[in-house]
Amino acid sequence: SCNKNMNNLSENEEETSIVNEKDKDEPEQKEEDELTREDIFYKDVANDICQCTEGLVKYLKKVEETETKEEREKVMKEIAPDLENETSKSKKCMDALKQKYGEIENTIKAQKAMEKYCPDYFNLMKISRIR
């Protein structure tokens, strides 16, 4: 029942209530504000990455949805020119994000933001790292 109530809260309310539980005894608010800014930063980055990789993800999913090696190779051949084009567009877009945000370390917070705000790309990257 507690979890159900937590899910009904908006994201901000949920985060705030968790932070307030933890930091009740600490009068200093500075850290909490920094955390919020950082969370917003990672959310923005994740959303931008999602926009950059939208087309690429569409094609990579087609490959992931194949059942057999033969089927995968057939799909790869069919989509190769489009995949190459989308990969190039995504790379240019991601390079622009590096200019915008600077080098972003792959921290737990960054990963959590990716998982939350850009799950398709996040999961495809996880799969490709495992292979």
TORZALO-775002 format. One line per field, with one value per residue (C-alpha): residue number from 1; residue in three letters; chain; x negated, y negated, z negated. Coordinates in steps of 0.05 Angstrom, whole numbers, padded with zeros to 5 digits, m for minus. Layout:
BEGIN
n = c(NUM|...)
res = c(ALA|...)
chain = c(A|...)
u = c(X|...)
v = c(Y|...)
w = c(Z|...)
END
This chain:
BEGIN
n = c(1|2|3|4|5|6|7|8|9|10|11|12|13|14|15|16|17|18|19|20|21|22|23|24|25|26|27|28|29|30|31|32|33|34|35|36|37|38|39|40|41|42|43|44|45|46|47|48|49|50|51|52|53|54|55|56|57|58|59|60|61|62|63|64|65|66|67|68|69|70|71|72|73|74|75|76|77|78|79|80|81|82|83|84|85|86|87|88|89|90|91|92|93|94|95|96|97|98|99|100|101|102|103|104|105|106|107|108|109|110|111|112|113|114|115|116|117|118|119|120|121|122|123|124|125|126|127|128|129|130|131)
res = c(SER|CYS|ASN|LYS|ASN|MET|ASN|ASN|LEU|SER|GLU|ASN|GLU|GLU|GLU|THR|SER|ILE|VAL|ASN|GLU|LYS|ASP|LYS|ASP|GLU|PRO|GLU|GLN|LYS|GLU|GLU|ASP|GLU|LEU|THR|ARG|GLU|ASP|ILE|PHE|TYR|LYS|ASP|VAL|ALA|ASN|ASP|ILE|CYS|GLN|CYS|THR|GLU|GLY|LEU|VAL|LYS|TYR|LEU|LYS|LYS|VAL|GLU|GLU|THR|GLU|THR|LYS|GLU|GLU|ARG|GLU|LYS|VAL|MET|LYS|GLU|ILE|ALA|PRO|ASP|LEU|GLU|ASN|GLU|THR|SER|LYS|SER|LYS|LYS|CYS|MET|ASP|ALA|LEU|LYS|GLN|LYS|TYR|GLY|GLU|ILE|GLU|ASN|THR|ILE|LYS|ALA|GLN|LYS|ALA|MET|GLU|LYS|TYR|CYS|PRO|ASP|TYR|PHE|ASN|LEU|MET|LYS|ILE|SER|ARG|ILE|ARG)
chain = c(A|A|A|A|A|A|A|A|A|A|A|A|A|A|A|A|A|A|A|A|A|A|A|A|A|A|A|A|A|A|A|A|A|A|A|A|A|A|A|A|A|A|A|A|A|A|A|A|A|A|A|A|A|A|A|A|A|A|A|A|A|A|A|A|A|A|A|A|A|A|A|A|A|A|A|A|A|A|A|A|A|A|A|A|A|A|A|A|A|A|A|A|A|A|A|A|A|A|A|A|A|A|A|A|A|A|A|A|A|A|A|A|A|A|A|A|A|A|A|A|A|A|A|A|A|A|A|A|A|A|A)
u = c(00000|m00058|m00088|m00021|m00018|m00090|m00073|m00014|m00059|m00088|m00163|m00181|m00138|m00167|m00239|m00225|m00192|m00251|m00302|m00262|m00260|m00335|m00356|m00305|m00359|m00402|m00381|m00427|m00388|m00447|m00461|m00389|m00387|m00451|m00422|m00361|m00402|m00444|m00382|m00353|m00420|m00421|m00348|m00363|m00423|m00383|m00326|m00375|m00411|m00343|m00327|m00396|m00388|m00314|m00324|m00382|m00343|m00287|m00334|m00373|m00307|m00292|m00357|m00344|m00275|m00304|m00302|m00358|m00428|m00405|m00346|m00391|m00440|m00382|m00354|m00424|m00433|m00365|m00374|m00450|m00446|m00393|m00429|m00494|m00458|m00424|m00489|m00523|m00466|m00467|m00542|m00538|m00482|m00520|m00582|m00540|m00517|m00589|m00599|m00536|m00547|m00621|m00647|m00597|m00622|m00584|m00562|m00507|m00463|m00476|m00458|m00395|m00373|m00386|m00347|m00289|m00285|m00315|m00303|m00304|m00373|m00398|m00376|m00404|m00471|m00470|m00455|m00511|m00561|m00542|m00552)
v = c(00000|m00047|m00034|m00048|m00115|m00131|m00116|m00164|m00222|m00265|m00255|m00320|m00305|m00235|m00261|m00316|m00270|m00222|m00278|m00307|m00240|m00233|m00303|m00321|m00337|m00379|m00452|m00467|m00466|m00479|m00405|m00391|m00447|m00421|m00352|m00379|m00419|m00357|m00314|m00366|m00369|m00293|m00293|m00346|m00307|m00242|m00275|m00306|m00239|m00207|m00258|m00247|m00171|m00165|m00145|m00099|m00064|m00049|m00011|00023|00049|00082|00120|00137|00164|00218|00289|00324|00305|00313|00267|00216|00216|00208|00148|00118|00121|00090|00032|00022|m00043|m00073|m00048|m00080|m00145|m00146|m00127|m00186|m00234|m00209|m00217|m00289|m00304|m00272|m00312|m00375|m00352|m00345|m00417|m00437|m00397|m00381|m00311|m00274|m00220|m00155|m00161|m00122|m00185|m00193|m00120|m00126|m00187|m00150|m00090|m00134|m00185|m00147|m00073|m00047|m00073|m00056|00016|00024|m00002|00047|00104|00083|00080|00151|00180)
w = c(00000|m00014|00055|00088|00054|00075|00147|00146|00125|00179|00191|00155|00094|00089|00093|00043|m00007|m00003|m00012|m00070|m00105|m00099|m00116|m00170|m00222|m00176|m00173|m00114|m00048|00000|00014|00031|00083|00115|00119|00154|00204|00218|00228|00276|00313|00323|00343|00397|00421|00424|00462|00512|00522|00534|00588|00620|00622|00638|00711|00694|00639|00688|00734|00678|00649|00716|00709|00636|00652|00699|00674|00712|00736|00808|00797|00763|00821|00871|00832|00825|00901|00913|00865|00874|00914|00867|00806|00830|00844|00775|00741|00775|00756|00684|00679|00704|00656|00598|00616|00611|00542|00520|00541|00503|00439|00438|00424|00381|00335|00335|00263|00228|00231|00305|00317|00274|00314|00380|00355|00334|00390|00449|00434|00506|00521|00451|00458|00528|00503|00446|00494|00541|00484|00461|00531)
END
